[in-house]
Amino acid sequence: MSTFSRSLIATAAGLALFGLSACGSGGPTGGSSNETSAAPTSESGSGLASFDPCTFFKPDELTSYGLSTQSEEFTQVSFQPGCSWTGKKMSLALQKNADETVKSLGEGGGHDEYTEIKIAGRDAARMIVAGAKDQGGCVTVVSAGGGIVLYQVTGYMRDSLADPCGEVEKIANQTASRLPK
């Protein structure tokens, strides 16, 4: 099996685990009754209702990142819809989740890394899903519209991107100001 195939399989497995961890950590099915963070309310995520991840990026932004302007559906779990764009070295995905917050997602575990940061003045986090460390991918979670938006880059080879977290944070910093408040 090639390094490329192993990297894609590891990333896909990590993303599947991320989706499953969201289910058990207060995602749309709820969470434990002893959670310390504020539980999502019926108002949570309402600002994301009309947000379309598939039309968020401007064509010139996508081409500047070395990506196609053609989006593809990228929805691994129904409560986290999104799209992805591909290029020669990497892919970029953008998803929304109206049921989580930056804090609640971090409390759910299932990560090799989860570090809270700020992106464009918003609460955010750098996340590498469990089992995906050093596989060429990274997720930046940004608070938006009462929920979160997830930016994800995945290099096609482990070493396609020298710093996948730096790359995705750069993209998020350039565009997050347009996310719903």
Phi and psi restraints in degrees (value plus and minus 20) as a CYANA .aco file:
   2 SER   PHI     -94.7   -54.7
   2 SER   PSI     140.9   180.9
   3 THR   PHI     -80.6   -40.6
   3 THR   PSI     -58.5   -18.5
   4 PHE   PHI     -78.4   -38.4
   4 PHE   PSI     -69.0   -29.0
   5 SER   PHI     -83.1   -43.1
   5 SER   PSI     -63.1   -23.1
   6 ARG   PHI     -83.0   -43.0
   6 ARG   PSI     -60.7   -20.7
   7 SER   PHI     -83.7   -43.7
   7 SER   PSI     -64.3   -24.3
   8 LEU   PHI     -85.2   -45.2
   8 LEU   PSI     -61.2   -21.2
   9 ILE   PHI     -84.8   -44.8
   9 ILE   PSI     -64.8   -24.8
  10 ALA   PHI     -82.4   -42.4
  10 ALA   PSI     -61.9   -21.9
  11 THR   PHI     -86.1   -46.1
  11 THR   PSI     -64.6   -24.6
  12 ALA   PHI     -81.6   -41.6
  12 ALA   PSI     -62.3   -22.3
  13 ALA   PHI     -83.7   -43.7
  13 ALA   PSI     -61.4   -21.4
  14 GLY   PHI     -83.1   -43.1
  14 GLY   PSI     -61.6   -21.6
  15 LEU   PHI     -85.4   -45.4
  15 LEU   PSI     -58.7   -18.7
  16 ALA   PHI     -83.3   -43.3
  16 ALA   PSI     -61.9   -21.9
  17 LEU   PHI     -83.8   -43.8
  17 LEU   PSI     -58.6   -18.6
  18 PHE   PHI     -80.0   -40.0
  18 PHE   PSI     -65.7   -25.7
  19 GLY   PHI     -80.9   -40.9
  19 GLY   PSI     -62.4   -22.4
  20 LEU   PHI     -88.7   -48.7
  20 LEU   PSI     -57.7   -17.7
  21 SER   PHI     -86.1   -46.1
  21 SER   PSI     -52.0   -12.0
  22 ALA   PHI     -85.2   -45.2
  22 ALA   PSI     -54.6   -14.6
  23 CYS   PHI     -83.1   -43.1
  23 CYS   PSI     -59.6   -19.6
  24 GLY   PHI    -108.6   -68.6
  24 GLY   PSI     -22.8    17.2
  25 SER   PHI    -135.9   -95.9
  25 SER   PSI      10.2    50.2
  26 GLY   PHI      76.6   116.6
  26 GLY   PSI      -0.8    39.2
  27 GLY   PHI     -87.8   -47.8
  27 GLY   PSI    -170.8  -130.8
  28 PRO   PHI     -86.7   -46.7
  28 PRO   PSI     -35.9     4.1
  29 THR   PHI    -109.9   -69.9
  29 THR   PSI     -19.1    20.9
  30 GLY   PHI      75.1   115.1
  30 GLY   PSI    -198.7  -158.7
  31 GLY   PHI    -156.9  -116.9
  31 GLY   PSI    -190.3  -150.3
  32 SER   PHI     -94.6   -54.6
  32 SER   PSI     138.3   178.3
  33 SER   PHI     -97.8   -57.8
  33 SER   PSI     -28.9    11.1
  34 ASN   PHI    -126.6   -86.6
  34 ASN   PSI       5.7    45.7
  35 GLU   PHI     -85.3   -45.3
  35 GLU   PSI     123.0   163.0
  36 THR   PHI    -111.9   -71.9
  36 THR   PSI     -39.7     0.3
  37 SER   PHI    -106.2   -66.2
  37 SER   PSI     141.7   181.7
  38 ALA   PHI     -84.1   -44.1
  38 ALA   PSI     109.0   149.0
  39 ALA   PHI     -93.1   -53.1
  39 ALA   PSI     123.5   163.5
  40 PRO   PHI     -79.6   -39.6
  40 PRO   PSI     123.2   163.2
  41 THR   PHI    -128.4   -88.4
  41 THR   PSI     158.5   198.5
  42 SER   PHI     -84.0   -44.0
  42 SER   PSI     -40.7    -0.7
  43 GLU   PHI    -103.5   -63.5
  43 GLU   PSI     -37.2     2.8
  44 SER   PHI     -79.0   -39.0
  44 SER   PSI     118.3   158.3
  45 GLY   PHI      52.9    92.9
  45 GLY   PSI     -17.3    22.7
  46 SER   PHI     -82.8   -42.8
  46 SER   PSI     -49.0    -9.0
  47 GLY   PHI     -90.6   -50.6
  47 GLY   PSI     -35.5     4.5
  48 LEU   PHI    -111.7   -71.7
  48 LEU   PSI     -27.5    12.5
  49 ALA   PHI     -73.7   -33.7
  49 ALA   PSI     -65.1   -25.1
  50 SER   PHI    -119.1   -79.1
  50 SER   PSI     -17.8    22.2
  51 PHE   PHI     -93.6   -53.6
  51 PHE   PSI     107.0   147.0
  52 ASP   PHI    -131.7   -91.7
  52 ASP   PSI      85.0   125.0
  53 PRO   PHI     -78.3   -38.3
  53 PRO   PSI     -48.0    -8.0
  54 CYS   PHI     -92.6   -52.6
  54 CYS   PSI     -39.1     0.9
  55 THR   PHI    -135.8   -95.8
  55 THR   PSI     -10.2    29.8
  56 PHE   PHI     -88.5   -48.5
  56 PHE   PSI     -68.0   -28.0
  57 PHE   PHI     -97.3   -57.3
  57 PHE   PSI     122.4   162.4
  58 LYS   PHI    -101.1   -61.1
  58 LYS   PSI     125.4   165.4
  59 PRO   PHI     -72.7   -32.7
  59 PRO   PSI     -61.3   -21.3
  60 ASP   PHI     -87.7   -47.7
  60 ASP   PSI     -49.7    -9.7
  61 GLU   PHI     -85.0   -45.0
  61 GLU   PSI     -68.0   -28.0
  62 LEU   PHI     -79.6   -39.6
  62 LEU   PSI     -65.0   -25.0
  63 THR   PHI     -87.6   -47.6
  63 THR   PSI     -51.9   -11.9
  64 SER   PHI     -88.0   -48.0
  64 SER   PSI     -44.4    -4.4
  65 TYR   PHI    -107.3   -67.3
  65 TYR   PSI     -20.1    19.9
  66 GLY   PHI      60.2   100.2
  66 GLY   PSI       7.4    47.4
  67 LEU   PHI    -135.9   -95.9
  67 LEU   PSI     136.7   176.7
  68 SER   PHI     -89.2   -49.2
  68 SER   PSI     132.3   172.3
  69 THR   PHI    -105.6   -65.6
  69 THR   PSI     -25.7    14.3
  70 GLN   PHI    -106.4   -66.4
  70 GLN   PSI     100.2   140.2
  71 SER   PHI    -108.0   -68.0
  71 SER   PSI     135.2   175.2
  72 GLU   PHI    -148.2  -108.2
  72 GLU   PSI     126.1   166.1
  73 GLU   PHI     -79.0   -39.0
  73 GLU   PSI     118.1   158.1
  74 PHE   PHI    -160.7  -120.7
  74 PHE   PSI      55.4    95.4
  75 THR   PHI    -147.6  -107.6
  75 THR   PSI      78.6   118.6
  76 GLN   PHI    -102.1   -62.1
  76 GLN   PSI     -48.5    -8.5
  77 VAL   PHI    -153.6  -113.6
  77 VAL   PSI     123.5   163.5
  78 SER   PHI     -79.6   -39.6
  78 SER   PSI     -50.2   -10.2
  79 PHE   PHI    -107.2   -67.2
  79 PHE   PSI     -11.7    28.3
  80 GLN   PHI    -157.3  -117.3
  80 GLN   PSI      46.2    86.2
  81 PRO   PHI     -91.1   -51.1
  81 PRO   PSI     133.2   173.2
  82 GLY   PHI    -195.2  -155.2
  82 GLY   PSI    -193.3  -153.3
  83 CYS   PHI    -159.7  -119.7
  83 CYS   PSI     143.3   183.3
  84 SER   PHI    -153.8  -113.8
  84 SER   PSI     140.4   180.4
  85 TRP   PHI    -152.9  -112.9
  85 TRP   PSI     121.6   161.6
  86 THR   PHI    -134.8   -94.8
  86 THR   PSI     134.1   174.1
  87 GLY   PHI    -161.4  -121.4
  87 GLY   PSI    -188.3  -148.3
  88 LYS   PHI     -96.3   -56.3
  88 LYS   PSI     -53.3   -13.3
  89 LYS   PHI    -125.7   -85.7
  89 LYS   PSI     -43.0    -3.0
  90 MET   PHI    -176.1  -136.1
  90 MET   PSI     150.7   190.7
  91 SER   PHI    -142.5  -102.5
  91 SER   PSI     135.7   175.7
  92 LEU   PHI    -146.9  -106.9
  92 LEU   PSI     113.0   153.0
  93 ALA   PHI    -144.1  -104.1
  93 ALA   PSI     130.1   170.1
  94 LEU   PHI    -155.2  -115.2
  94 LEU   PSI     105.7   145.7
  95 GLN   PHI    -152.8  -112.8
  95 GLN   PSI     138.2   178.2
  96 LYS   PHI    -140.9  -100.9
  96 LYS   PSI     129.8   169.8
  97 ASN   PHI    -164.1  -124.1
  97 ASN   PSI      88.7   128.7
  98 ALA   PHI    -101.6   -61.6
  98 ALA   PSI     -27.4    12.6
  99 ASP   PHI    -121.3   -81.3
  99 ASP   PSI     -27.0    13.0
 100 GLU   PHI    -137.2   -97.2
 100 GLU   PSI     143.1   183.1
 101 THR   PHI    -143.0  -103.0
 101 THR   PSI     149.1   189.1
 102 VAL   PHI     -77.6   -37.6
 102 VAL   PSI     -63.8   -23.8
 103 LYS   PHI     -88.3   -48.3
 103 LYS   PSI     -67.1   -27.1
 104 SER   PHI     -85.2   -45.2
 104 SER   PSI     -55.7   -15.7
 105 LEU   PHI     -84.8   -44.8
 105 LEU   PSI     -60.8   -20.8
 106 GLY   PHI     -86.8   -46.8
 106 GLY   PSI     -53.1   -13.1
 107 GLU   PHI     -92.3   -52.3
 107 GLU   PSI     -37.8     2.2
 108 GLY   PHI     -93.7   -53.7
 108 GLY   PSI     -34.3     5.7
 109 GLY   PHI      52.5    92.5
 109 GLY   PSI    -183.1  -143.1
 110 GLY   PHI      56.8    96.8
 110 GLY   PSI       7.0    47.0
 111 HIS   PHI    -147.5  -107.5
 111 HIS   PSI     125.3   165.3
 112 ASP   PHI     -97.9   -57.9
 112 ASP   PSI     -50.2   -10.2
 113 GLU   PHI    -167.8  -127.8
 113 GLU   PSI     118.7   158.7
 114 TYR   PHI    -168.2  -128.2
 114 TYR   PSI      82.6   122.6
 115 THR   PHI    -142.1  -102.1
 115 THR   PSI     100.0   140.0
 116 GLU   PHI     -91.8   -51.8
 116 GLU   PSI     115.4   155.4
 117 ILE   PHI    -160.9  -120.9
 117 ILE   PSI    -196.1  -156.1
 118 LYS   PHI    -138.0   -98.0
 118 LYS   PSI     116.0   156.0
 119 ILE   PHI    -147.0  -107.0
 119 ILE   PSI     101.0   141.0
 120 ALA   PHI      29.0    69.0
 120 ALA   PSI      20.2    60.2
 121 GLY   PHI      57.0    97.0
 121 GLY   PSI     -13.6    26.4
 122 ARG   PHI    -127.1   -87.1
 122 ARG   PSI     135.2   175.2
 123 ASP   PHI     -82.4   -42.4
 123 ASP   PSI     117.6   157.6
 124 ALA   PHI    -175.8  -135.8
 124 ALA   PSI     156.1   196.1
 125 ALA   PHI    -173.4  -133.4
 125 ALA   PSI     129.1   169.1
 126 ARG   PHI    -115.8   -75.8
 126 ARG   PSI     108.2   148.2
 127 MET   PHI    -155.3  -115.3
 127 MET   PSI     114.1   154.1
 128 ILE   PHI    -142.1  -102.1
 128 ILE   PSI      99.2   139.2
 129 VAL   PHI     -86.7   -46.7
 129 VAL   PSI     135.5   175.5
 130 ALA   PHI     -75.3   -35.3
 130 ALA   PSI     112.1   152.1
 131 GLY   PHI      65.3   105.3
 131 GLY   PSI     -20.5    19.5
 132 ALA   PHI    -131.2   -91.2
 132 ALA   PSI     -14.7    25.3
 133 LYS   PHI     -80.5   -40.5
 133 LYS   PSI     116.5   156.5
 134 ASP   PHI      42.5    82.5
 134 ASP   PSI       6.5    46.5
 135 GLN   PHI    -125.6   -85.6
 135 GLN   PSI     -17.0    23.0
 136 GLY   PHI      72.2   112.2
 136 GLY   PSI      -1.8    38.2
 137 GLY   PHI    -155.3  -115.3
 137 GLY   PSI     140.1   180.1
 138 CYS   PHI    -180.2  -140.2
 138 CYS   PSI     131.5   171.5
 139 VAL   PHI    -141.4  -101.4
 139 VAL   PSI     117.4   157.4
 140 THR   PHI    -134.2   -94.2
 140 THR   PSI     101.3   141.3
 141 VAL   PHI    -119.9   -79.9
 141 VAL   PSI     107.5   147.5
 142 VAL   PHI    -146.7  -106.7
 142 VAL   PSI     113.2   153.2
 143 SER   PHI     -85.2   -45.2
 143 SER   PSI     111.0   151.0
 144 ALA   PHI    -179.4  -139.4
 144 ALA   PSI     112.2   152.2
 145 GLY   PHI      35.0    75.0
 145 GLY   PSI      11.8    51.8
 146 GLY   PHI      65.1   105.1
 146 GLY   PSI     -20.7    19.3
 147 GLY   PHI    -156.8  -116.8
 147 GLY   PSI    -160.2  -120.2
 148 ILE   PHI    -158.4  -118.4
 148 ILE   PSI     136.0   176.0
 149 VAL   PHI    -140.4  -100.4
 149 VAL   PSI     116.3   156.3
 150 LEU   PHI    -131.7   -91.7
 150 LEU   PSI     100.5   140.5
 151 TYR   PHI    -118.9   -78.9
 151 TYR   PSI     113.1   153.1
 152 GLN   PHI    -156.9  -116.9
 152 GLN   PSI     111.5   151.5
 153 VAL   PHI    -134.5   -94.5
 153 VAL   PSI     124.5   164.5
 154 THR   PHI    -156.1  -116.1
 154 THR   PSI      98.1   138.1
 155 GLY   PHI     -95.9   -55.9
 155 GLY   PSI     125.9   165.9
 156 TYR   PHI     -91.9   -51.9
 156 TYR   PSI     -44.6    -4.6
 157 MET   PHI    -145.4  -105.4
 157 MET   PSI     134.6   174.6
 158 ARG   PHI     -71.2   -31.2
 158 ARG   PSI     -56.8   -16.8
 159 ASP   PHI    -123.7   -83.7
 159 ASP   PSI      -4.0    36.0
 160 SER   PHI     -81.9   -41.9
 160 SER   PSI     -56.0   -16.0
 161 LEU   PHI    -140.2  -100.2
 161 LEU   PSI     103.2   143.2
 162 ALA   PHI     -81.8   -41.8
 162 ALA   PSI     -55.4   -15.4
 163 ASP   PHI    -163.5  -123.5
 163 ASP   PSI      64.1   104.1
 164 PRO   PHI     -79.6   -39.6
 164 PRO   PSI     -57.3   -17.3
 165 CYS   PHI     -87.7   -47.7
 165 CYS   PSI     -60.2   -20.2
 166 GLY   PHI     -82.7   -42.7
 166 GLY   PSI     -59.3   -19.3
 167 GLU   PHI     -84.8   -44.8
 167 GLU   PSI     -67.2   -27.2
 168 VAL   PHI     -90.8   -50.8
 168 VAL   PSI     -54.0   -14.0
 169 GLU   PHI     -88.1   -48.1
 169 GLU   PSI     -55.2   -15.2
 170 LYS   PHI     -81.9   -41.9
 170 LYS   PSI     -66.4   -26.4
 171 ILE   PHI     -82.9   -42.9
 171 ILE   PSI     -65.1   -25.1
 172 ALA   PHI     -82.8   -42.8
 172 ALA   PSI     -63.7   -23.7
 173 ASN   PHI     -81.9   -41.9
 173 ASN   PSI     -53.7   -13.7
 174 GLN   PHI     -95.5   -55.5
 174 GLN   PSI     -41.9    -1.9
 175 THR   PHI    -144.4  -104.4
 175 THR   PSI     -36.8     3.2
 176 ALA   PHI     -82.9   -42.9
 176 ALA   PSI     -43.2    -3.2
 177 SER   PHI     -83.3   -43.3
 177 SER   PSI     -38.5     1.5
 178 ARG   PHI    -109.5   -69.5
 178 ARG   PSI     -26.3    13.7
 179 LEU   PHI     -88.1   -48.1
 179 LEU   PSI     135.4   175.4
 180 PRO   PHI     -78.7   -38.7
 180 PRO   PSI     125.5   165.5
